[in-house]
Structure formats: structure tokens, C-alpha cells
Amino acid sequence: GYNRKYTSNSKRITATLPIGHADGIGREYGHGKTFVSVNGQLAPIIGNVCMDMIMIDVTSIACDEGDEVIIFGKPLPANEFAETAQTISYELLTGLSQRIKRIIVH
């Protein structure tokens, strides 16, 4: 991330996701404060949230390039994701850019 804010004391496996604060994922969600779901397991967002990408720690998760990542939904609802930044889900959801693919499940 910017300014190399994240450093690890051990060997880690990271993944880069093409979503960032230009998409509505604010900088306040970085530095391990919240998680995304990769193959049903939670992976922390590490370092700074960048303009067009976030990095996550997938050290303990079996995953491959192209696997589905859920930013919020099951198992981390939007209201819980938003709480990590001391906001509400409405602010999070209305701040999402048009670049984000939406899948609405009834």
C-alpha cells in the first residue's frame, strides 16, 4: 500500500483485490480493521486502502487467482463492515461507485 505502511514480522501470503477508495471502500477500513470473505473464510484487509486496490492476508486460506471474494454479505454483513469504520451501512452502500458489480439476492 501507500508509504509501505504495512510490514509483517513473519512470512505472509497476500492477495491484491481491484477495489479501493475510488470505489467507496474508505481508507478507514485498512490496517486489519475489517475483513473480506475468501472461499468462506475471513481475510483481513492489510495496510492502506489504495485508490484502486486493497491487499488482504490469505496466509491461512486455500485460494487461487480468480476465486470469488465477498467484500460484504455472508459472513460479514454490510452493517458489521461499516461498524469497523464507525459508520452505518447506508453510508457504505450509497458510497459505492458505479464500477462495482452488484449482485442482489432476494
Backbone as JSON, one array per atom type, in Angstrom:
{
  "sequence": "GYNRKYTSNSKRITATLPIGHADGIGREYGHGKTFVSVNGQLAPIIGNVCMDMIMIDVTSIACDEGDEVIIFGKPLPANEFAETAQTISYELLTGLSQRIKRIIVH",
  "N": [[0.81, -1.18, 0.0], [0.22, 2.38, 0.06], [3.03, 4.32, 1.0], [4.26, 2.19, 2.23], [3.03, 1.21, 4.6], [2.29, -1.16, 5.83], [4.0, -3.72, 7.35], [5.27, -6.95, 7.9], [6.01, -9.23, 10.53], [6.53, -11.8, 9.99], [6.62, -14.41, 7.46], [4.2, -13.97, 5.0], [1.29, -14.6, 2.99], [-0.16, -12.74, 0.52], [-2.98, -11.22, -1.12], [-4.09, -9.23, -3.83], [-6.76, -7.1, -4.4], [-8.96, -5.73, -6.85], [-10.24, -3.21, -5.91], [-10.95, -0.2, -4.25], [-10.53, 2.96, -2.49], [-11.56, 4.69, -4.4], [-13.71, 3.33, -5.23], [-15.43, 3.35, -3.16], [-14.69, 2.06, -0.87], [-13.54, 3.03, 1.93], [-10.53, 4.57, 3.25], [-10.39, 4.15, 5.93], [-10.98, 1.5, 6.42], [-8.76, -0.1, 6.28], [-5.66, -1.61, 7.49], [-6.07, -3.97, 9.01], [-8.5, -3.65, 10.27], [-10.94, -4.5, 9.27], [-12.52, -7.21, 7.45], [-12.63, -9.41, 4.57], [-14.4, -11.94, 2.73], [-13.03, -14.93, 1.66], [-13.4, -17.72, -0.14], [-15.19, -18.56, 1.85], [-13.85, -17.99, 4.19], [-12.57, -15.62, 6.54], [-10.53, -12.9, 5.67], [-8.16, -10.54, 6.62], [-8.09, -7.05, 5.74], [-5.14, -5.59, 4.88], [-2.61, -3.14, 5.56], [-2.72, 0.09, 3.9], [-5.79, 1.2, 2.4], [-5.89, 1.52, -0.98], [-6.21, 3.72, -3.88], [-7.31, 2.19, -6.03], [-7.16, -0.43, -5.18], [-7.01, -3.08, -2.72], [-5.16, -4.88, -0.26], [-5.06, -8.14, 1.02], [-4.63, -10.53, 3.67], [-3.98, -13.77, 3.04], [-2.79, -15.96, 4.11], [-3.55, -18.24, 5.64], [-5.53, -19.35, 4.1], [-6.81, -21.42, 1.62], [-6.57, -20.61, -1.61], [-6.96, -19.37, -4.97], [-5.92, -17.4, -7.81], [-8.57, -15.59, -9.2], [-10.58, -16.68, -7.66], [-13.69, -16.27, -5.93], [-14.35, -13.35, -4.05], [-15.93, -11.99, -1.31], [-16.91, -8.87, -0.45], [-18.71, -7.58, 1.31], [-21.44, -9.13, 2.9], [-22.64, -12.41, 3.35], [-20.12, -13.99, 5.17], [-19.97, -11.56, 6.5], [-21.91, -9.06, 7.16], [-23.04, -5.94, 5.65], [-23.61, -3.98, 7.6], [-21.97, -4.73, 9.77], [-19.46, -4.57, 8.56], [-19.41, -1.81, 8.06], [-19.49, -0.84, 10.69], [-16.88, -1.18, 11.58], [-15.62, 1.06, 10.74], [-16.84, 2.95, 12.15], [-19.31, 3.84, 11.14], [-22.44, 3.73, 9.31], [-24.35, 1.2, 7.58], [-25.85, 2.29, 5.44], [-24.44, 4.57, 4.65], [-22.1, 3.38, 3.73], [-23.1, 1.72, 1.62], [-24.38, 3.57, -0.13], [-22.22, 4.98, -0.94], [-20.82, 3.47, -2.75], [-19.16, 3.1, -5.85], [-20.0, 3.31, -9.39], [-18.44, 1.49, -10.65], [-18.5, -0.88, -9.33], [-19.58, -4.17, -9.44], [-22.8, -5.31, -8.96], [-24.57, -7.71, -7.15], [-27.6, -8.75, -6.41], [-29.39, -10.43, -4.03], [-32.39, -11.96, -3.32]],
  "CA": [[0.0, 0.0, 0.0], [0.93, 3.66, 0.06], [4.03, 4.59, 2.04], [4.66, 0.92, 2.84], [2.53, 1.26, 5.98], [2.17, -2.5, 6.4], [5.14, -4.63, 7.34], [4.97, -8.15, 8.67], [7.13, -9.82, 11.27], [6.67, -13.18, 9.54], [6.31, -14.62, 6.05], [2.76, -13.95, 4.78], [0.8, -14.66, 1.61], [-1.15, -11.68, 0.35], [-3.69, -11.12, -2.39], [-4.47, -7.87, -4.17], [-8.1, -7.06, -4.97], [-9.13, -4.5, -7.63], [-11.27, -2.34, -5.33], [-10.28, 0.71, -3.32], [-11.35, 4.08, -2.03], [-12.28, 5.26, -5.54], [-14.92, 2.52, -5.38], [-16.27, 3.52, -1.98], [-14.12, 1.37, 0.29], [-12.74, 4.1, 2.51], [-9.22, 4.29, 3.82], [-10.57, 3.74, 7.33], [-11.19, 0.05, 6.51], [-7.49, -0.8, 6.2], [-4.85, -1.88, 8.68], [-6.59, -5.08, 9.8], [-9.73, -3.28, 10.99], [-12.08, -5.28, 8.78], [-12.21, -8.43, 6.72], [-13.44, -9.83, 3.43], [-14.56, -13.39, 2.73], [-12.39, -15.64, 0.56], [-13.75, -19.14, 0.0], [-15.87, -18.78, 3.11], [-13.01, -17.68, 5.35], [-12.3, -14.19, 6.66], [-9.16, -12.44, 5.44], [-8.08, -9.12, 6.98], [-7.53, -6.05, 4.84], [-3.88, -5.17, 5.5], [-2.04, -1.92, 5.01], [-3.64, 1.15, 3.49], [-6.68, 1.03, 1.25], [-5.37, 2.38, -2.06], [-7.22, 4.28, -4.78], [-7.96, 1.16, -6.85], [-6.89, -1.8, -4.73], [-6.73, -3.41, -1.33], [-4.41, -6.09, -0.07], [-5.58, -8.95, 2.11], [-3.76, -11.61, 4.12], [-4.6, -15.07, 2.77], [-1.82, -16.96, 4.53], [-4.18, -19.47, 6.13], [-6.69, -19.64, 3.26], [-6.52, -22.05, 0.33], [-7.24, -19.82, -2.65], [-6.25, -19.19, -6.23], [-6.33, -16.24, -8.59], [-9.87, -15.75, -9.81], [-11.58, -17.12, -6.69], [-14.64, -15.24, -5.5], [-14.14, -12.64, -2.79], [-17.13, -11.23, -0.92], [-16.5, -7.71, 0.32], [-19.64, -7.67, 2.43], [-22.52, -10.09, 2.66], [-22.36, -13.51, 4.27], [-20.45, -13.98, 6.59], [-19.75, -10.24, 7.1], [-22.92, -8.15, 6.63], [-22.63, -4.55, 5.43], [-23.65, -3.2, 8.84], [-20.77, -5.05, 10.55], [-18.34, -3.99, 7.82], [-19.47, -0.37, 8.29], [-19.19, -0.56, 12.1], [-15.43, -1.12, 11.79], [-15.22, 2.44, 10.44], [-17.73, 3.79, 12.95], [-20.34, 4.44, 10.29], [-23.61, 2.87, 9.14], [-24.36, 0.51, 6.29], [-26.39, 3.16, 4.4], [-23.34, 5.41, 4.15], [-21.23, 2.49, 2.97], [-23.75, 1.27, 0.39], [-24.63, 4.68, -1.06], [-20.93, 5.49, -1.39], [-20.19, 2.58, -3.73], [-19.1, 3.68, -7.19], [-20.63, 2.56, -10.48], [-17.52, 0.45, -11.11], [-18.73, -2.09, -8.56], [-20.62, -5.08, -9.91], [-23.77, -5.59, -7.9], [-25.35, -8.94, -7.21], [-28.65, -8.6, -5.4], [-30.02, -11.71, -3.74], [-33.64, -11.76, -2.56]],
  "C": [[0.86, 1.25, 0.0], [1.88, 3.74, 1.25], [4.49, 3.35, 2.79], [4.27, 0.88, 4.32], [2.46, -0.11, 6.63], [3.5, -3.23, 6.26], [4.78, -5.79, 8.25], [6.22, -8.64, 9.38], [7.37, -11.27, 10.87], [6.31, -13.27, 8.06], [4.79, -14.75, 5.9], [2.47, -14.11, 3.29], [-0.31, -13.62, 1.5], [-1.81, -11.77, -1.03], [-4.08, -9.66, -2.59], [-5.82, -7.92, -4.88], [-8.3, -5.72, -5.68], [-10.31, -3.65, -7.15], [-10.57, -1.45, -4.31], [-11.16, 1.89, -2.96], [-12.02, 4.83, -3.17], [-13.6, 4.53, -5.78], [-15.86, 2.65, -4.18], [-15.81, 2.76, -0.76], [-13.12, 2.33, 0.91], [-11.44, 3.64, 3.13], [-9.31, 3.79, 5.25], [-10.78, 2.24, 7.5], [-9.89, -0.75, 6.49], [-6.88, -1.13, 7.55], [-5.44, -2.95, 9.59], [-7.87, -4.79, 10.54], [-10.94, -4.06, 10.52], [-11.59, -6.39, 7.86], [-13.07, -8.54, 5.47], [-13.5, -11.35, 3.48], [-13.94, -13.98, 1.46], [-12.67, -17.12, 0.78], [-14.34, -19.46, 1.36], [-15.07, -18.49, 4.36], [-12.7, -16.18, 5.35], [-10.82, -13.88, 6.5], [-9.09, -10.95, 5.76], [-7.54, -8.26, 5.84], [-6.28, -5.51, 5.54], [-3.36, -3.92, 4.82], [-3.11, -0.9, 4.69], [-4.58, 0.68, 2.4], [-6.19, 2.02, 0.2], [-6.52, 2.87, -2.94], [-8.0, 3.17, -5.48], [-7.7, -0.26, -6.38], [-6.77, -1.87, -3.21], [-5.92, -4.69, -1.32], [-4.99, -6.82, 1.13], [-4.59, -10.05, 2.44], [-4.5, -12.93, 3.93], [-3.68, -16.22, 3.17], [-2.47, -18.28, 4.91], [-5.4, -19.9, 5.3], [-6.24, -20.27, 1.95], [-7.29, -21.29, -0.74], [-6.33, -19.7, -3.86], [-6.73, -17.91, -6.9], [-7.65, -16.53, -9.27], [-10.95, -16.26, -8.87], [-12.47, -15.95, -6.28], [-14.25, -14.67, -4.15], [-15.4, -11.84, -2.52], [-16.68, -10.1, -0.02], [-17.41, -7.55, 1.53], [-20.85, -8.45, 1.98], [-22.31, -11.19, 3.69], [-20.88, -13.84, 4.14], [-20.26, -12.62, 7.27], [-20.76, -9.26, 6.5], [-22.41, -6.72, 6.53], [-22.64, -3.74, 6.71], [-22.44, -3.48, 9.73], [-19.52, -4.49, 9.89], [-18.26, -2.5, 8.11], [-19.09, -0.01, 9.72], [-17.69, -0.46, 12.36], [-14.88, 0.28, 11.51], [-16.1, 3.44, 11.18], [-18.71, 4.57, 12.09], [-21.51, 3.46, 10.2], [-23.62, 2.29, 7.74], [-24.9, 1.4, 5.16], [-25.3, 4.05, 3.81], [-22.39, 4.59, 3.29], [-21.85, 2.16, 1.61], [-24.0, 2.39, -0.6], [-23.34, 5.29, -1.58], [-20.24, 4.62, -2.42], [-20.26, 3.19, -5.12], [-19.8, 2.78, -8.21], [-19.72, 1.46, -11.01], [-17.78, -0.89, -10.44], [-19.87, -2.9, -9.16], [-21.53, -5.41, -8.73], [-24.49, -6.9, -8.17], [-26.35, -8.85, -6.07], [-29.36, -9.93, -5.26], [-31.25, -11.45, -2.89], [-33.87, -12.91, -1.63]]
}
